[in-house]
Amino acid sequence: MGIQMNIKNAEAYKIASELAEKSGVGLTQAVLDALRARKWDLEKEDRVKRALEIARDMRARMSPETLALDIDDFLYDEYGLPK
């Protein structure tokens, strides 16, 4: 038998069972899916911080001429419609 985990909380067991039933998976898979989703949510802030660091680094490497470009001039015509 593999690693075991005991759920000793009635509400937690009830919610896990409901998730399993609604998802059409076993109890173990429902708990694993819920844990993965929660982990993803908790790590979201770290991913956003990293993306902002990359953007700041890219901006620091751009020339003043590049920073002065207006992207709208390349994407839209004088009527505001896509080119």
N, C-alpha and C positions, 0 to 999 in steps of 0.2 A: 504494500500500500504506500502511496506517496505522502507528501507533506500534508498535514491537516491543519484546519483552522476551525475553531468552535465559535459560533455566534451565540453569545449568552445574553442577548438583549432581545426581548420579544418584538419590539418595534422594528429593529434592524432586520430580524429574520422575516417579519411580515413584509417589509418593503422589498427585501431581496427576492422573496418568493413571488411577489406581484410583478417585479421587473422580469423575472425569469419567465413567468407565464405569458406576460404581454409580449415579450421578445421571442418567445418560442425556443428558448435555450434552457440549459440546465442551470441549477442554482449556482454552481461554481463559475460558469461562464458569465452569468448575470452580475455576480459580485466582481469578477475580473473586469468586465466592461465598465462598471460603475467606478471602480478604482482608477482605471486608465483615463476615464473622462475627467475625474476630479484632478488627477495628476496633471493632465493637459491644461486644465483651467489654472492651476496653481503656477505652472511654468510659463503661462502666457505673458506675464509681466516681464520675465527675463528675456523672452523672445522679442518683445517690443523694445526693451532697452538696448538689446544687441542691434536691432535694425536701425535704431536712432544713432547709435555709435557709428555704424557703417555709413549712414547718410551724412553725418557730421564730417567724417573722415573724407568722404568723396567731395563734399563741398569745399573743404580746406585745400584740396588738390586742384580745384578748378581755377582757371584764369579769371580775372575781372571781366574780360570780354565775354566769356562763356556765362558767367553769372548775370551779366546784363541782358542776355538774350531773353526775349519774350516768347515763350513756347506757343502762345496763342497765334502769333503771326505765322507760324508754320502750319498750324492745324486748321485755322478758320479763315474764311474770306472776309471782305469788308462788311458783309451782312450778318456775320456771326455763324455762318453755315460751314459745315466741314468741307475742307478742300477735296 
